[in-house]
Amino acid sequence: MAEGRSRATWAEVDLSAVRHNVGVLCRLVAPADLCAVVKADGYGHGAAAVARAALDGGASMVAVALGDEGEELRRAGIRAPVLVLSEQPAASAPAVVAAGLTPTLYTLGGVAAMAAAAEAAGTVVPVHVKVDTGMHRVGADPAAVPAVVAAVAAAPSLRLEGLFTHLAVADGPSDEDAEYTALQLDRFDAVTAALAGQGVGVTLRHAANSAGAIAWARSRYDMVRCGIAVYGQPPSPSLAHLAGDLRPVLSLRSRVSAVRVLDAGERPSYGRVRPLPERSVVATVPIGYADGLARRLQPAGGEVLIGGRRRPLAGTVTMDQIVVDCGPDDPVRPGDEVVLLGRQGDAEVTAAEWAQRLGTITYEVLCGIGPRVPRVIVDPERGRS
Ligand SMILES: *Cc1c(COP(=O)(O)O)cnc(C)c1O
């Protein structure tokens, strides 16, 4: 796998799992389309490989956060529509047009810059207008949407393709969360009705992230924008039971680099924080917090898999390496595979487990896997790796 590299640590990215998850989601939301969100390098998985597999699995479009990310997909040969989820700085409009991306607009200045760039390029650019129905991050206020839409309609170089919003608590477990999601969708419907009253029809309306797509049938409209579920993770623990049979796409793996036997009471690694309960085999593994294995995981009880069994960390996580307590008389040897995230035999450590221990969400765990970790693409269903 990562053989021949300077370090036996890698993240395995399973494209057959991407296609499977996209298929599960497409069947769930049909007749709505699915846009696969591949921002932040595909949530740490590798944007181009995931985009290709998602399109292959039935996604109709992909989405990114930044124009730069869209340009990178074009350079990688992705030709499908690429939606940029937030309005970009006016100065980058020519680059967005040149790359053939689908911009999101919500200010009159943004519309003017994009119209000028499209006109200069002699092309007509499809655009999506984003409405702030309650997330309060980006988007036009509902009252301002008609003016933004009118400015798009008045620009011969722009074509209004989509109208969308973003949900703040679609993954929330409480009644208050549910009421807020319903309120956001009511506001979105009111904007559509107001536009229809002015004779403006929108072909592509979308509101749902993964949580909306899974838990809020009403939010599916013409398309859903799924990120985390494409990667095989339920959007939140409270939605795990509704998420269907999503398969985790990424596993994080390494190999034991050294083994030593230490007496009971020895306290390996920085700070000497944890005494070995008995004379034990301690394995060193070349992955650390610079790779996204959070230092807080050790005091939080984090475990890794070696030989198909869970093992506690024997001491503080360092920048490049960890030590693992394998207990007495363990046959662990240098070169043995270590699973930090994923399955080994019948045992599994999930991103949700890390997230729960670390007081965060799976999104941050996955995006936190550092650039120093090579992504190894595998595709077991197609017999390639
Ligand atoms: C990131 C993002 C999504 C995807 O959200 P998930 O919860 O990962 O499905 C959808 N829409 C917008 C606007 C986003 O920023």
The ligand as a Tripos MOL2 file, in Angstrom:
@<TRIPOS>MOLECULE
LIG
   15    15     1     0     0
SMALL
NO_CHARGES

@<TRIPOS>ATOM
      1 C1        -20.8010   22.1260    3.4690 C.3       1 LIG1
      2 C2        -22.1260   22.4670    2.8860 C.ar      1 LIG1
      3 C3        -23.0420   21.4540    2.5400 C.ar      1 LIG1
      4 C4        -22.8110   19.9930    2.8690 C.3       1 LIG1
      5 O1        -23.1490   19.7620    4.2240 O.3       1 LIG1
      6 P1        -23.1220   18.2830    4.8440 P.3       1 LIG1
      7 O2        -23.6560   18.4680    6.2120 O.co2     1 LIG1
      8 O3        -21.7060   17.8480    4.8400 O.co2     1 LIG1
      9 O4        -23.9830   17.4340    3.9840 O.co2     1 LIG1
     10 C5        -24.1910   21.8250    1.8780 C.ar      1 LIG1
     11 N1        -24.4430   23.1370    1.6060 N.ar      1 LIG1
     12 C6        -23.6120   24.1220    1.9510 C.ar      1 LIG1
     13 C7        -23.9650   25.5340    1.6360 C.3       1 LIG1
     14 C8        -22.4320   23.8320    2.6160 C.ar      1 LIG1
     15 O5        -21.6090   24.8270    2.9800 O.3       1 LIG1
@<TRIPOS>BOND
     1     1     2 1
     2     2     3 ar
     3     2    14 ar
     4     3     4 1
     5     3    10 ar
     6     4     5 1
     7     5     6 1
     8     6     7 2
     9     6     8 1
    10     6     9 1
    11    10    11 ar
    12    11    12 ar
    13    12    13 1
    14    12    14 ar
    15    14    15 1
@<TRIPOS>SUBSTRUCTURE
     1 LIG1         1 GROUP 0 **** ****
